[in-house]
Amino acid sequence: MENESWVLVVDDDRHNREMLGEALQRAGFHVVLAPGVAEAMETVGGRDFDAIMSDIKMSPLSGMDLLQRIRDSSPETPVVLLTAFGSLDTAIQAMKQGAFDYITKPVNLEELALVMNRAVQHHRLVREHRHLSRAFDERVRAASFVGQSHAMVEVFKLVGKVAPGRTSVLIQGESGTGKEVIARAIHDNSARAASLFVAVNCSAIPDPLLESELFGHVKGSFTGAHAFRRGLLEEASGGTLFLDEVADLSPAGQAKLLRALQEQEIRRVGSNEPVKLDLRVISASRRNLHQLVSAGRFREDLLYRLNTVTTTIPPLRERPEDIPLLAELFLARYGGQKAVPVTAIAPDAMRVLQRAVWPGNVRELEHVIERAVALATHAVLPLDNLPLEIREGTSEVAQERRALPGTLGALQREQVLAAYEATGRNKEQAARRLGISRRTLYRLLEQYGLHKHQADSRLESSD
């Protein structure tokens, strides 16, 4: 049993209360005493307890009343009930209402210490399970993040180099590129992998709630603070703190965060008691923080604190060679969920996927594959199952324009016509010669006024 185990003993009999407290202190617990339910609930509002022991028969409110209130305000905290009037009905009622254990007086002090120790360990396992369950899907995603492009191989190599230490890392990249997945991979390959990875969405925390969310609060510290709450920084202590979209913090939020990171300590809202932190910080931003510093919109000293090592994840449109790998990964993830498993992507569908611009990057690609699989009725995912905007939207044209500067990017009316003439007005051959799709050629013929009859008449007059 660890030394930092805090337990609350509630009993309206002073002699029994102090005797139980002294016994638990000798067993190595930190003990707080309360003479009744009202005092106990006030105390719970100011501290996080690993376990609570309460007498059942108290006045005016009983231990059963306390159990119900703890279940409402702090359902993970185990409650051990104590009574001199043991009965089957009482025991059944206590356990049905969620008591961790039920013991009778006179108390065997050795048994008392064992029961409270089990309660403390149970509380820690429940909290750990909650965090691990929340993190499990992201751990799987990080383990299966793939890429064969040079840019992504360099990112993977950097993860391997920085993961073992506690260096602060700044990850830059557009929305949906996988910044949190890379952050998770750094955590999972570090010495802190067994501790918590706590992600903070900085863009989703309004300024009035910032201190409470990051630093926690005690009961009654402001309107709506009905119970004690740990802050996200305290939750991450000993593990990794991931600050997603850190550029979206307000100036006041940046100042508060900087102070906490510099001092490695916080004070919960409504409390003067300092709480020490042990954090590794990984941050991410879709915007260039150096440019924001130059514009006076981000603190330079906070940037220095965050970017000991910086890596940039390229957008998906700049690494089309990664698209087949990612598409197959997502197909394996969702295809097996169908009654008739979807196991392959049609070649024409894969070509369209590689030509798309993907403003939502990897996240958008995943959603497209998930949607296409949901619509599939056969083992091969067809082109028609892709969204219309992917099949026929401007994303394909825009990608081709970027991919072929000097040809498509600067095409003039005469160039399209020349290719059309050189191939004997064969649209498929002309499109291949230009390095574009037939659909794009049709659009360009219309765009430059080279409709079929116009092009044909010019060709005939030149024969």
C-alpha positions in Angstrom: 0.0 0.0 0.0 1.4 3.4 -1.1 2.0 6.2 1.3 -0.1 8.7 -0.6 -3.4 6.9 0.1 -6.0 9.3 1.5 -9.1 7.9 3.4 -12.0 9.5 5.0 -13.5 8.1 8.3 -17.1 9.2 9.1 -18.6 8.4 12.5 -20.8 10.5 14.8 -19.2 8.8 17.8 -16.0 10.8 18.6 -14.3 7.9 20.4 -14.9 5.4 17.6 -14.0 7.9 15.0 -10.6 8.7 16.6 -9.9 5.1 17.3 -10.5 4.1 13.7 -8.4 7.1 12.5 -5.5 6.2 14.7 -5.6 2.5 13.5 -5.6 3.5 9.9 -2.8 6.0 10.4 -0.7 3.3 12.0 -1.4 1.2 8.9 0.1 3.9 6.7 -2.9 5.8 5.5 -3.4 9.6 5.5 -6.7 10.0 7.4 -9.3 12.7 7.5 -12.1 12.5 10.1 -15.7 13.8 9.8 -18.5 13.6 12.4 -21.4 13.3 10.0 -22.7 13.2 6.5 -22.8 17.0 5.9 -19.2 17.4 7.1 -18.1 14.4 5.0 -19.6 15.8 1.8 -18.0 19.2 2.4 -14.6 17.4 2.9 -15.1 15.3 -0.2 -15.7 18.6 -2.1 -12.2 19.7 -1.3 -10.1 16.6 -1.7 -10.0 13.4 -3.8 -10.1 10.4 -1.5 -9.0 6.9 -2.4 -11.6 5.3 0.0 -14.3 6.3 2.5 -15.3 4.4 5.7 -18.6 5.3 7.4 -20.7 4.1 10.2 -24.2 3.2 9.1 -26.2 4.3 12.2 -25.7 8.0 12.5 -28.0 11.0 13.0 -29.6 12.9 11.4 -28.3 11.3 8.2 -27.1 7.7 8.0 -24.2 6.0 6.4 -26.6 4.7 3.7 -27.5 8.4 2.9 -23.8 9.1 2.6 -23.3 6.1 0.3 -26.0 7.4 -2.0 -24.5 10.9 -2.1 -21.0 9.6 -2.8 -22.5 7.4 -5.6 -23.9 10.5 -7.1 -21.0 12.9 -6.7 -17.9 10.5 -6.9 -19.1 7.1 -8.2 -15.6 5.7 -8.5 -14.8 6.2 -4.8 -15.2 3.0 -2.8 -17.3 3.2 0.4 -16.9 0.7 3.3 -19.8 0.6 5.7 -19.5 -0.2 9.4 -22.2 -1.2 11.8 -22.8 -2.8 15.2 -26.2 -4.1 14.0 -25.3 -6.7 11.5 -28.1 -8.3 9.6 -28.6 -10.0 6.3 -31.0 -7.4 5.1 -28.7 -4.6 6.0 -25.7 -6.2 4.2 -27.8 -6.9 1.1 -29.1 -3.4 1.0 -25.6 -1.9 1.4 -24.1 -4.0 -1.3 -27.0 -3.4 -3.7 -26.6 0.3 -3.3 -22.9 0.1 -4.2 -20.9 -0.3 -1.0 -17.5 -1.7 -1.6 -17.6 -3.8 1.6 -19.5 -4.1 4.8 -18.0 -5.0 8.2 -19.4 -5.3 11.7 -18.3 -4.1 15.1 -16.4 -4.8 17.2 -13.8 -4.1 14.5 -10.7 -6.3 14.1 -8.1 -3.6 13.3 -6.0 -5.9 11.1 -9.1 -6.8 9.1 -10.0 -3.1 8.9 -6.6 -2.2 7.4 -6.8 -5.1 4.9 -10.3 -4.0 3.8 -9.3 -0.4 3.3 -6.2 -1.4 1.5 -8.3 -3.5 -0.9 -10.7 -0.5 -1.4 -7.8 1.8 -2.2 -6.3 -0.6 -4.7 -9.7 -1.1 -6.3 -10.1 2.7 -6.7 -6.8 3.0 -8.4 -7.5 0.1 -10.7 -10.9 1.5 -11.7 -9.3 4.9 -12.6 -6.5 3.2 -14.5 -9.0 1.0 -16.4 -11.1 4.1 -17.3 -8.1 5.9 -18.7 -6.8 2.8 -20.5 -10.2 2.1 -22.0 -10.4 5.6 -23.3 -6.9 5.4 -24.8 -7.2 1.9 -26.2 -8.6 2.9 -29.6 -5.9 5.6 -30.1 -3.1 3.1 -29.1 -4.4 0.7 -31.8 -4.5 3.6 -34.3 -1.0 4.7 -33.5 0.3 1.1 -33.8 -1.2 0.8 -37.3 -0.3 4.3 -38.6 1.3 3.6 -42.0 3.2 5.4 -44.7 6.0 4.8 -47.2 6.6 8.3 -48.4 10.0 9.8 -47.6 8.3 12.5 -45.6 6.4 10.1 -43.4 9.5 7.8 -42.9 11.3 10.8 -41.6 8.5 11.5 -39.1 8.6 7.9 -38.0 12.4 8.1 -37.5 12.0 11.2 -35.4 9.4 9.5 -33.2 11.9 6.8 -32.5 14.6 9.2 -31.6 12.6 11.5 -29.2 10.3 9.0 -27.6 12.6 7.6 -24.9 13.3 11.0 -23.3 11.1 13.6 -21.9 11.8 16.3 -24.4 9.0 18.6 -25.4 7.8 18.0 -28.9 5.8 20.3 -31.2 3.9 18.6 -34.0 2.7 20.8 -36.9 0.3 19.9 -39.7 -3.1 20.4 -41.2 -6.3 19.1 -39.5 -6.7 15.4 -40.0 -3.0 14.6 -40.7 -2.6 12.5 -37.6 -0.9 14.8 -35.1 -2.5 13.1 -32.1 -1.7 9.7 -33.4 2.0 10.7 -33.7 1.8 12.2 -30.2 0.4 8.9 -28.9 3.1 6.9 -30.6 5.8 9.1 -28.8 4.1 8.4 -25.5 3.6 4.7 -26.1 7.3 4.3 -26.9 8.5 6.3 -23.9 9.4 5.4 -20.3 6.0 6.9 -19.4 4.0 4.5 -21.5 2.5 2.8 -18.4 1.2 6.2 -17.2 -1.6 8.4 -18.6 -1.7 10.2 -21.9 -4.1 13.1 -21.4 -5.2 15.0 -24.5 -6.4 18.6 -24.0 -8.3 20.2 -26.9 -7.3 23.8 -26.4 -9.7 25.1 -29.0 -12.7 23.6 -27.1 -12.0 25.2 -23.7 -13.7 28.7 -23.2 -11.7 31.2 -21.2 -14.0 31.2 -18.1 -13.6 27.4 -17.7 -9.9 27.3 -18.5 -8.5 27.3 -15.0 -11.0 24.8 -13.8 -10.4 22.4 -16.7 -6.6 22.6 -16.5 -6.0 23.0 -12.8 -9.1 21.5 -11.2 -11.2 23.0 -8.4 -12.6 22.4 -5.0 -16.2 22.1 -4.1 -18.0 25.5 -3.9 -15.1 27.5 -5.5 -17.6 28.9 -8.1 -21.2 28.5 -9.3 -21.6 24.9 -10.5 -18.6 23.5 -8.6 -20.7 20.9 -6.8 -17.8 18.5 -6.1 -14.0 18.3 -6.0 -12.4 17.8 -9.5 -8.9 17.1 -10.6 -7.6 19.2 -13.5 -6.3 17.8 -16.7 -2.7 18.8 -15.8 -2.9 16.9 -12.6 -4.4 13.9 -14.3 -1.4 13.9 -16.7 1.2 14.2 -14.0 3.7 11.3 -14.3 2.6 10.7 -17.9 2.2 12.8 -21.0 0.2 16.0 -21.6 -0.9 16.5 -25.2 -2.0 20.1 -26.0 -3.9 19.9 -29.2 -4.4 23.1 -31.2 -2.4 25.0 -28.6 -2.4 28.1 -30.9 -6.1 28.5 -30.1 -5.4 29.4 -26.5 -6.2 33.0 -25.6 -3.4 35.3 -24.4 -4.6 34.8 -20.8 -4.7 31.0 -21.3 -1.2 31.1 -22.7 0.1 33.0 -19.7 -1.6 30.5 -17.2 -0.3 27.5 -19.0 3.2 28.9 -19.3 3.4 29.5 -15.5 2.2 26.0 -14.8 4.8 24.5 -17.1 7.6 26.7 -15.8 6.9 26.0 -12.1 5.7 22.4 -12.6 3.0 23.0 -10.1 -0.6 24.3 -10.0 -3.2 25.4 -7.5 -6.7 24.2 -7.9 -9.4 26.9 -8.2 -10.5 27.8 -4.7 -7.4 26.3 -3.0 -4.1 27.7 -1.9 -2.5 24.3 -1.7 0.2 23.8 -4.4 0.1 20.5 -6.3 3.4 19.4 -7.8 3.5 18.1 -11.4 5.7 15.8 -13.4 4.8 16.4 -17.1 6.1 15.6 -20.5 4.5 18.0 -22.9 3.6 17.3 -26.6 1.8 20.0 -28.4 0.2 20.3 -31.8 -1.0 23.1 -34.1 -2.4 23.4 -37.5 -1.0 26.9 -37.7 2.6 28.1 -37.8 3.4 29.2 -34.2 6.5 31.1 -35.4 4.3 33.2 -37.6 1.8 33.8 -34.8 4.7 34.9 -32.6 5.8 37.4 -35.2 2.2 38.7 -35.5 2.0 39.1 -31.7 -0.7 36.4 -31.3 1.3 33.8 -29.5 3.8 34.1 -26.6 7.4 33.6 -27.6 8.4 32.3 -24.2 5.6 29.7 -24.4 6.8 28.6 -27.9 10.3 28.1 -26.5 8.9 25.9 -23.8 6.9 23.8 -26.3 9.2 23.3 -29.3 12.4 21.7 -28.1 11.9 19.4 -31.1 9.5 20.2 -34.0 8.2 17.9 -36.7 5.7 18.6 -39.5 3.3 16.0 -40.8 2.8 16.7 -44.6 -0.8 16.8 -45.9 -2.1 13.7 -47.7 -2.1 15.4 -51.1 1.7 15.8 -50.9 2.2 12.0 -50.4 -0.2 10.2 -52.7 2.0 7.1 -52.5 0.7 6.6 -48.9 -2.9 6.6 -49.9 -3.1 2.9 -51.0 -1.5 1.8 -47.7 -3.9 3.9 -45.7 -6.9 2.9 -47.7 -6.1 -0.8 -47.3 -5.6 -0.2 -43.6 -9.1 1.4 -43.2 -10.6 -1.3 -45.4 -9.3 -3.9 -43.1 -10.6 -2.0 -40.1 -14.2 -1.6 -41.5 -14.5 -4.3 -44.2 -14.7 -7.2 -41.8 -17.7 -5.7 -40.1 -19.9 -6.5 -43.1 -21.9 -9.8 -43.4 -20.1 -10.1 -46.7 -16.6 -8.8 -45.9 -15.2 -6.2 -48.2 -11.6 -7.2 -48.9 -10.4 -5.2 -51.9 -10.7 -1.8 -53.6 -11.4 -1.6 -57.3 -8.4 -0.3 -59.3 -10.4 2.7 -60.7 -11.6 3.6 -57.2 -8.0 3.5 -55.9 -6.8 5.8 -58.8 -9.5 8.3 -57.9 -8.5 8.2 -54.2 -4.9 8.9 -55.2 -5.9 11.9 -57.3 -8.1 13.6 -54.7 -7.0 16.6 -52.8 -8.1 15.5 -49.3 -8.6 18.8 -47.5 -9.5 16.7 -44.4 -6.4 14.5 -44.9 -6.1 11.1 -43.3 -9.3 11.6 -41.3 -11.3 12.4 -44.4 -9.9 9.4 -46.2 -10.9 7.1 -43.3 -14.4 8.5 -43.3 -14.7 8.0 -47.1 -13.6 4.4 -46.8 -15.9 3.7 -43.9 -18.8 5.2 -45.8 -18.0 3.3 -49.0 -17.8 0.0 -47.0 -21.2 0.7 -45.5 -22.6 1.0 -49.0 -20.8 -2.1 -50.4 -22.7 -5.2 -51.3 -19.7 -7.3 -52.7 -16.2 -8.1 -51.6 -14.7 -5.5 -53.9 -15.3 -1.8 -53.1 -16.4 -0.2 -56.4 -15.8 3.3 -57.7 -19.5 4.1 -57.5 -19.4 3.8 -53.7 -17.1 6.8 -53.3 -18.8 10.1 -52.7 -19.7 12.2 -55.7 -17.4 15.0 -54.7 -14.5 12.6 -54.7 -15.4 11.1 -58.1 -16.5 14.2 -60.0 -15.6 17.2 -57.8 -13.0 19.8 -58.4 -10.6 18.1 -56.1 -9.4 15.8 -58.9 -8.8 18.7 -61.3 -7.0 20.7 -58.6 -4.8 17.8 -57.8 -3.9 17.3 -61.5 -3.2 21.0 -61.9 -0.7 20.8 -59.0 0.8 17.6 -60.2 1.5 18.9 -63.6 2.8 22.4 -63.4 4.1 23.4 -66.8 1.5 21.2 -68.6 -2.0 21.3 -67.2 -1.3 24.3 -64.9 -0.4 26.5 -67.9 -2.5 24.9 -70.6 -3.8 27.1 -73.2 -6.6 26.5 -75.6 -4.1 25.6 -78.4 -2.3 23.0 -76.3 -5.6 21.1 -75.6 -6.5 21.3 -79.3 -3.0 20.2 -80.3 -3.2 17.1 -78.3 -6.7 16.4 -79.5 -5.5 16.8 -83.1 -2.3 14.7 -82.6 -4.4 11.7 -81.4 -6.9 11.9 -84.2 -9.6 13.3 -81.9 -9.4 10.3 -79.6 -10.3 11.7 -76.2 -8.8 8.7 -74.3 -5.5 9.0 -76.1 -5.5 12.8 -75.8 -6.2 12.7 -72.1 -3.4 10.1 -71.6 -1.0 12.4 -73.6 -1.8 15.3 -71.4 -1.6 13.1 -68.3 -5.2 13.8 -67.2 -8.4 11.8 -67.0 -11.0 11.8 -69.8 -13.5 13.5 -67.5 -11.0 16.4 -66.9 -10.4 16.6 -70.7 -14.2 17.0 -71.2 -14.2 19.8 -68.7 -11.2 21.6 -70.4 -12.8 21.3 -73.8 -15.8 23.1 -72.4 -13.7 25.6 -70.5 -11.7 26.6 -73.5 -14.7 26.6 -75.8 -13.4 23.5 -77.7 -16.7 21.6 -77.8 -16.7 18.6 -80.0 -18.3 20.2 -83.0 -16.0 23.3 -82.8 -12.9 21.1 -82.5 -14.1 18.9 -85.4 -14.9 21.8 -87.7 -11.4 23.4 -87.1 -9.7 20.0 -87.8 -11.7 19.5 -90.9 -10.9 23.0 -92.3 -7.2 22.4 -91.7 -7.1 19.1 -93.6 
